[in-house]
Amino acid sequence: MHDIDPEFAALPLRALADAALSRARELGAEHADFRLERIRSQTLRLHDAALETALDADDVGLSVRVVKDGTWGFAAGIDLTPEGAARVASQAVEVAAVAQPVNREPIELAAEPVHGERTWISSYEIDPFEVPTGDKVALLTDWTRRLLASDHVDHVDVSLLQVKENKFFADLRGTVTTQQRVRLHPAVTAVGIADGTFDTMRTLAPPVGRGWEWLNGPHWDWDGELAAIPELLAEKLAAPSVKAGAYDVVIDPSNLWLTIHESIGHATELDRALGYEAAYAGTSFATPDKLGKLQYGSAVMNVTGDRTAEHGLATIGYDDEGVEGQSFDIVTGGLFTGYQLDRRIARLTGQERSNGCAFADAASSMPLQRMANVSLQPALDGPSTDELISGVERGVYIVGDKSWSIDMQRYNFQFTGQRFYKIENGRLAGQLRDVAYQATTTDFWNSMEAVGGPQTYVLGGAFNCGKGQPGQVAPVSHGCPSALFRGVNILNALKEAGQ
């Protein structure tokens, strides 16, 4: 168990919130909420065992969001005094007053119980910001040198992103939350050059809501993965190019999480489906008229949104509107059954309650509806990955994520991966190169014949899901088992590129 960072706890959190909320109430706001955030981050990057980047950042600020005369107002600042907080509240109300004459949609928020005072801290063992930077660099340097010792590896890039996020929230109704989250994203990429061509092989370890124990504990076999990379890279460089056509495909969680993110996660954000992201990142084919009717995928497809998953990157106790973290259904037995919601969109569409999907990436950002940990559930007594492969006569096994492309409605897509294996008569028959799989969202998920058991389930994800104008980034995880898809269109990426 950990305590809230003492430097954050020592800030005059309650006094600032009281000053801001009192001022908003005096100025007639129907709703007001206050956030104070401190986001510490550290980025380390090495190239061929040489430290190239060591960047530490500490972002502290406060913000006030109001609804006044049915119109949003928002302002932020860095003056951490009661006078500064009250000034920001006044500015938020002024913004609402300026915007009110052109506002065509009166803002109302779905109801949420008052939670009183709550403290929540994410699940981790070792705070990475308590580990000396020299020790971190030494570990990453050791990893690099192990790979460079192989004749198959010409260059190595290593990166480590670390974040410690503290948030204090209070609103006029009496919910007061103090929260702390820690997350890490390590990645090691080996580059090999042979016969005038080059390729890469990256570690499969996902970013996680854990602490330093992720890099030196029992949770991931770093030694085993690093030892395997040189031979995997050499085999990839020597592998034949894939022949395009229809194949049965077994997809590892290390690749499938990204397909979930792009074709399910973004597609089932209700604000996007209603058109609020159209100018920046598109809308969604999964429009409200399809809810409860669309056969999104096959009967083995069950997808949840979950803000409570242990070690998930989007896991919180309470979101940035004071809504308690929840788990909810998105696809049930292949049927499209639910959206991701914040309080405004929930009320606008007649939902009783938000499912806790509001997030702002800094105090200077207004909360947006953001993705929960959207995950494909395993079959309780489901098969292993080897058993899924054994059911394929002619196919491809795909491991690790790489490039991707999807249209503005989250419907037509194409994904590649880190490595690909030919499947012949239920067995792996060596690596392939230049593989990409292409489909429409509903065709792809309806072709899913089987999902693996819990023993194949892995929580993948990313730190940098983008959305909004001005743009914001959000961390999010996606869990999934290995899965078998029938008759998927495989492209030769090299030939598609005209080479």
N, C-alpha and C positions, 0 to 999 in steps of 0.2 A: 504494500500500500504506500502511496505517496501523498504528500501534501501539496496544496497549491503553492506555486513558486513564491517564496517569501518576498521577493522584490515586487511582484505583481500584487500580492495581498497587502503590501504596505502602502499602496497607492490609496488615495482618499475616495474609494469607489462609491460608497454610499452617499457621501457628501456631494459628490459631483452629480450622481443620479438624482438626488433630491433637488438640487438646484435646477437641473435641466427640466425635470418633469414638473416641478412647481411653476416654472416660467411658462412651459407649454400649456399647462392648465389655466393659468392666468390669462393667456392670450386666446383661450376658447377652443383649443384643440379637442376634437372628439376622441382621438387616440394619440398616444405618444409612447415611444419606447426609446431607451437609451442603451448604447453599447460603448464599452471601453475595452480596447483590445491591445494586447502586446503580442507580436509575432516575432519570435527569434528564429533565424535561419542560418545555416552554415552550408556552403557548397565547397566540396573538394574535388579537384580534377587532376589526374595524372596522365601523362603520355610517355610511354616507354620508361616508366619508373621515375620520371622527373615531374615534380610538382609544378603544375601550370596555373592552377587557380586555388586560392584559399580565401573565400569571401564570407565574412560574417555580417549579418544585418540584424537590426533591432528596430522594429516599426511599432510605435506607440501612438495611439490617438483615441479620440472619442467622437461619437456621432449621435444625432437625434433624428428620428423619423416621426412625422406626425401625419394625421389626417385632419384637415381643417376645411370645413364646408365641402366635405366629400372629395377632397383633393389631396394627393400626396405632397408632402414637403419634406425635404431632407437637407441636412447640412452636417459638416464635420469640421473638426479642429484639433489642435495639438496643445492648446492652453489648458493644462490640467489643474485649473482652479475653479471654485464654484462660480466665479464671475465669468470665466471663459465658457463653462458648461451652459450657463444661462444665456450667454450671447449666442451660442450655437443653436439653442432651442428657439430663440427669437428669429434667427436666420432661417431655420426650417419652416417656421410659420410664415415668414415673408415669402419664401419660395412657393408655398401653397397658395398664398394670396395672388401672386403673379400668375400662377398656372391656372387658377380656378376659372377665369373667363373662357379658356379654350378647352377645358376638361369636358369630354363628352360621356365619360363613364364614372359616375359617382363611386367612390371607393368605400366598400363595406368589407369587413373581415369576418370570416367564420368564427364561431364561438370556440373558446378554448378554456378549460378549467383553470382557475387560479392555482398555481402550484406553490405559492409561498416562497420561502427561501430554500434553495437547493444548491448543492455542490456536487459536481461530477468530474471524475478524472479517468482518462482512458487507461486501458490495460497495458502496462509495460513494466519491465523489471529494472532496467538501468537507463537513467536519463543520459542521452548522448551528449548533452551540454555539460555534463560533469566529467566526461572522459577527456583527458588532455589531447589537444589537436595533434601533438607529436605522436601519440600512440595510434591515432587513427591513420595518420599518414604512413606510419611504419607498417601497419597491417596491409594497407592498400599497395604499398611498395612491394611487400613480400609477395602478394598475389601476382603483381605484374611480373616480377622476376621469375616466378615459377613458370609462367607461360612463355616468357622470352627465352627460357632455357631450351625450349623445343625447337628443332629445325623447321617445324611446320608453321611456326608463328613468327611474323616479321615485325608487327607492331601491336601494342596493347594500349587501349584507352580505358581508364577507370574513373567512375564518377560516384560521388556519394552526396545525396541531398538529405538534409536533416531539418526538421521543423518542430518547434515547440510553440503551441498556440494557446494563449490564455484569453478568455472572453468573460466579461461581466455584462449582464443584461438586466434591465429593470423596466417595467412598464407601469402605466397609471393604475392598472387593476390590482397590482400587488405581487406579480411574479418576479422573483429576483433569483438569477442563476449565476454561479461562478463555475467556470469550466476550464479544463486543461487537457490538451491532446498532444501526443508525441507521435511523429511518423518519420520513417526512413525510406530512402530509395537508393539502393546500391545497384550498380551495373558495371560489368566487365565485358569489354568487347575485344576479341582477338582478330587481327587482320593477317591473312595469308596471301602470298603471291606465288603463282606457279605458272610457267609457260605463257607469260605475258598477260595473265588475267589475275584478278584478285577477288576475294570474298571475305566475309566476316562471319563470326560466330559469337553470339552474346549469351551471357548467363541467363538462366530462366527464373532465377529468384525474383519474386515480385516485390514491389513496394508494399510496406505494411504499416499498420498502426501499432508498432512495437518500438522498443528502445534498442540500445546498443547490443543487447543479447542476440539480436537477429544476425549480427555479423560474427559473433564469437561463441555462440551457444549451440545447443542441440537442435534448434528448430529448423535448420537447413544444412544440408551436407555440402558446405562450401569446398572442402578439400576434394571430395569426390567429383563435384561438378568441374572444378578448375582442372583436375587431372585428366578429365575426359575431353576437354575442349580441343587440344591439339590434334588428336586423331580424328575427331569429328570434323574439324576444319579441313584436314588433309583429304578426308573422304569426300567432303562436299566439293572441294576444288576439282577432284578427279571424276565426279559423278556425271552421268549422261544427262542431257537435257530432256525434259519430259515431252512426251508426245501428247498434243492436245486431244481432248475428247471427254466423254462422260465416264466418270469413275465413281465407285463407292469410296467414301472418305471417312477415316477415323481422325477426329481432331482432338488434340491434347488440350487440357485446360489452359496451358501457357499460351495457346493461340486463340482459343474459343472465347476467352474473356473479352477480347477486343471486338469481336463480332457481336457479342451481346451488348457491349457498350454502345456501338454505333447503330445497330439495327433494332434494338429493343429499348435500351436505356434512353437514348435521345428521342426515339419515336413515341414513347409513352409519357413524355413531359407534357402535361395538359396545356401549359401556356404556349408551347410550340405548336401543338395541334390546333389551337385556337388562332394562330397566326401572329403571336407576339414576337417571334424570332425571325419573321419572314425577311426582314431587310438585311439581316446579318448571316444567319446560319440556316435559313430555310424553315419549312413547316414540317408536317408529318402526314404520311398516308393514313395513319391510324386516327382518323377523325372521330369526333364524338358519336356520330351516327353508327359507327362500327362497334361501339362498346357493347359487350354481351352478345355480339353477332358474328364477329370476324373470327374465322378459324386461323389464328395466327400461326399455329404449328400443329404438329402431330399430337396424338393423345398422351405421349410420354413427356410432353413439354409442360413443366410447371415452373413459373418464374415469380419470384417475390422481390419487392423492394424492402430493404431492411436498414433502418438507422440504428439498430441495436447490435449488429453482428460483432462479436469480439474480434478485435484487431482490424476491423474494417476502416478504410480511409475516410469514409463518409459517416462513420459511427459517431453519434453525439448523445448526450443526455437530453438536451433541449436545443431546438433549432434557433435561428436568429429572429424568430417571432415569439419565442417562449413556448413553443409547442413541444410536448414530450416526444422523444424518439419512439418510433413504432415499426412493426413489421406488417406488411400488407401484400395482398395478391395482385399480380399484374396479368399473368397468363395462367389459367387453370385447366389442366387437361387439354391444352392446345387452344382454348377459347380465351379471347381477349376480355379480361374482366376488371381491369383497374388502371388508373392513372397515378402519376406522382403529382402532388398538390402542395401549394402554400395556402395561407389563410385567405388571401384575396381571391385567388382562382377558385378555391373551394366554394366560397360564398357566391361568386359570380355564376357558378354552374349548379348551384343548389345542393352542394354536398354539406353534410352536417358538420364535418370537421376536416381540417388539414391533416395530412399524414406526415407533417414535419419536414418538409423539403425546402425550407428557406435558408439561404446561406449567403454571407458576404465575405469576400476574401480579405478584407481589411476594414479598419474603422472608417476609412475614407470611401468605402463602397456601400451603396444601398443594397439590402438583401434582394436576391433574385430567387426564383424557384429553381433549385438545383437537384441533381440526381442523387438518389439514395444508393446504397449498395444493392445493385440490381443483379440477382443471381439465379442461375438455372439449377434447380434442385436435382440431386442424384436419386436413383432408384434405391429403396431401402435395402433390398437384397440383390442389387444390380451387379453386373459382371465387372471384371477387371479390364484394364486396357488391353491386355493380351487376349482376353476372351473376346472382346469386341473385334480385334484384328483377326482372330481365328475364323470369324464368320464372313470374311471378305475373300472372294476369289481373285478379283482384279481391282486394285485400288491404290490409295495413297494415304499414308499416315503423316499428319502435319503437326510440327512441334515448334513452339515459340512464335512470337508476333514480330512483324516487321512493318512493311508499308501497307496502306489501305486507301480505298476511295469509295465514297458513297454519295448518292445524289442528294439534292436539297430537300427531298421528302423522305429520306431514310429508307429508300425502297430498292433501288438498283445499286449493287455493291460489288467490290472486288477486294480480296485480301491475299497477301502473301504470308511468308513465315520465315523462321530461322533455318529450319531444315525439314526435309521431306524424304520419306522412305517409300519405295515401291512395295506394294503388298501383292504377293503371288500365292494363291492356294492357302491363304490363312497365315502366311509367314512374311516377315520383313525380308526384302531381297535387295538391300543396299539403298544408298541415297540417290535422290534425283535433284536436278537443279531447275531453276527458272519456272517454278510452279506458282500459279495463282489460281484461286477458286473464285468463280463468278456466279451470281444468282440474283433473284429478287428476294426480298426479305421473307415473304410468305412461302414462296416455293422452297427456299432453303430450309426453313424451320419445319415445314410439312414433310420434307424428305428425311427428317430425323427418325430413324427406326428404333434406336435404343440409346439409353444413357447409362453410364457406368454407375457403380455403387459408391458409397461414401468413401471407400478407400482410394478412389480416384479424384476426389474433390479437392480443388485448390482455389484459394482466394487470390486472384490476380488484381490488377488495377493500374491506376496512373495518378500522378500528382497534378496534372495540367489539363483537366477537362475545361475547354473554353466555351464561354457563352456571354451574351449581353453586349450592349453598347452604352458606355465604354466597356471594353472587354474585362471579364473577370476569369480567374482560373479556380477550379475546385478539385480537391482530392476525392477519388471515388474508387471503391473496390467492386469486383465482380467475381463471385464464386461460381464454379461449375465443375462437373465431372467430365471425363472423356465421353465422347458421343460418336455414334455411327450414323452417317448420312448416306443415302442411296442415290446414285445417278447424278452426282454434282458435276457441273461443267468446269473442267480444268483447262486453263489457258497456258500456253507457253509464253511467259512474260517477255522473254528475249525477242521472240518473233513478233509479239504484239507491239514491241517498241521499234520494230523495223530493222532489227539487227540480225 
